[in-house]
Amino acid sequence: MEISKGVEMLHLDYHGNIIHPILLWDQEMAVLIDTGFPGQIKDLNEGMEKVGVSIDKLKVVILTHQDVDHIGNLPEILQECGNKVKVYAHELDKPYIQGVIPLLKDGHLENPPKGRVDDTLIDGQELPFFGGIRVIHTPGHTPGHISLYLRQSKTLIAGDSMYSVNGIIRGIHAPTVLDIKEARLSLKKYLDLDIESVVCYHGGLSKVNLNDQIQKVISH
């Protein structure tokens, strides 16, 4: 689904669990935010190709955090794109993504996905792609969870900091959060932003009364 020109919300179905990686693209390059569950590389490829973007146009992968449904296809992407692609994540989640430390929530997996992180991100950093991408460190779900604000389209990529149902932000998904207090505190950072769209990885796009909805989640 196109959110605005060159901003595509992908729709990947993993046994009925719908997730939403984000693809930013133009004629020159593509940026992928999160990669889906392990084994979804074919779906990811197809989702990108529907928009007319082949995986070899990928120059940047940004990981919102270390969970397996976000880093799942990183090994395949790195295999396909090699050094042409640069991988970004927050420094607190980097060792987990690289497999130095077992994943916090999926440490039991026999063969967890892992891959290199080329550059670490910090709160408030601006990435120079597609009119500017602001990094917002939003810990709670994991220590290094980040959200991303796309300046041009005023879109907030919320990762797993919140979830939504049918376009309504429902709250923080408590069962998968490591620190609920910290997670709630993180959401306050969103109130300073001029947001026209929010994409939750689980739930997809929300566009109505966003500040009110976020405020409700914080005070819930």
N, C-alpha and C positions, 0 to 999 in steps of 0.2 A: 504493500500500500504506500503510495507516494504521500509524504507529509508536506513537503514543499519541493521545489525544483532541486533535483540532485540529492534529496534526502528520502531514503526508502526504508520502510519498516518491513523487514522480512517476517515470514510466517512459517515457522518450522514445527512440524507435528512429531512429537516423540511419544508414541503409544498413547495418544490422546492428550498429552501435555503440550500445550502450544507455547512456544517461546518466540521472542522477537529481537533477534540481532538487528543492528542498524547498519545500513550501507550508505555511505556518502560517496558521490561519484560525479565526475565530469569527463570530458574527452581525454584528459591527461592521466588521471589516476583514480584510484578508489581507496576509501578507508572503511574498514570493517570494525564495528564495535561489538565485541563478544562473538563466539564462534559456534555455539550450540553444544549438544550432547555428543559424546564419543559415538562414532559410527554414522554421523549425520552429514558427512562431507558431500555425499551425492545430493542430498536435499539442499544443502547450502549452495553448491554449484548451480543447481537448477534454479534456485531462488534468485541468484545473482544474474544468471543468463536470461531469465525472464525480463529483467530490466535492461538487458543488453550489455552486461558487464561480465567479462570472463575473469576467472580467478587470477590470471597472469597480469591483470591491470592493478592488482592489489599492491599498494606500496606501504600501507600502514595498518596494523591491527592494534586496537586499544582494548584492553581487558578491564572490565569494571571491577573484577575480583577473581579469586582463585577457585570458586566452586566449579564442579565438574561439568555442569551444563553451560558454563561460560567459556571454559578452556578446552572443551572436548575435542575440537577439531584442529587445535593449534599444531599438533605434530604433523598432520597431513598438509596443512597450509605451508608449514616451513619446508616440508619435503618438496612440495610443488614449486614454491616461490624462492626458496633458498635465501640468499642475502639481499634479494631485491625488496624484501619486505622488512619493515622495522616494527618491532613489538614493544608496546608501552604498557606499563602497569605501575601501581603504587609500590614504593619500596618495601612496605610492610607485608605485601602479599607476594612479592617477587620470589623469595626462596621456596615458597610452596609451589608456585607455578613452574619453577625450574626443577622441582623434584629433589631439592636439597633437604627439605623437611616434608614429612607426609602431610597431605591436605588436611585441614582442620576438621572438615565434615565428612570427607571421603577417604580418610586414611586407611580404611579397611580394604580398599580396592587393591586387587592383586597387581594390576598393571595400569595405574592411573595415568591419564594423559599428562605430558609435561613438554616444555619447550623453553627456548631461551627468551629472556626479556632484555631487550637492547637498551632501553632507557626507562628510568624511573620518574614518576610524576609526583608533584607536590601540590598541596592545596593552593588555589589561586593562579596556578600556572596557565598560560595561554598557549595553545598549540596553533601554529600558523596556517592550518588547513581550512579551506572552505569558509573563509570570512572570519575565522577565529573560533576555537573550541576552548572553553574555560573548564579547567579541572576543579572539581569540588570534592575534597576529601570528606566522605560521609561514612565513618566507621560505625560499627554496631553489628551489621550483618556479618562482616569479617573485619579484621583490624585495618586492612588496606582497601576497603571498598571505596570506589570513587563514583561520582556522578559527573555528567558532562553537559555543559550548556552551549548549545549551538547559537552563536550570536545572531547570525544572519536570519535564521528562521524563528528565533526566540523559542527554541525547543529544548526541553530538559530531558536528557536521557537518564532516567532514575535508577537503572540497573535493578537491584533487588532491595533498594532502600524502602520501597513501598510496593504494593501490588494493587491491581485494579480489576473490576468486574464490569463488563458492559459499559466502559467509558467512565465509570465512577471509581475514584480512588478509595479503596476500602480500608487501607491501613498498613501496618507493618506486619509481616508474616512471622508471628512470634515463634512458631516451632523451628524455624531455620535461622533465627537470629542468635548471635553469641552474647550480645549485651544490649538488652532492650532499652535501657536508660540512655545509653550512648546513641543508639539508633534513633531514638526520639529527638534527642538533642541535635543530631546531624540534620534533621529535616528543617530546623529553624533557618539554616543557611539558604534554603530555597525562597524564603519570604522576601529576600532582598532582590530577587531577580524579576525581570519583566518577562513572564512566561506566557506563551500563547498555546503551547502544546506540551504534554508530558507523555513520555513513553515509558511504561513499566515493562520490564522483561517478561514478567508474568502478568498478562492482562491487556497489554497493548496501549492504544492511544486514548488519552483523555484531553478534552478541549474546553470544558465548561466550568466556570467559577473555580478556577484552579487554586487560587490563593485561599479561598474559603475551605475548599476540600483539604488542602494541606494543613491549614490551621486546625481543622477538626481532628485530623490524625494526630497532630502534636498534643492537643489537649485531651485526647481520648483517655 
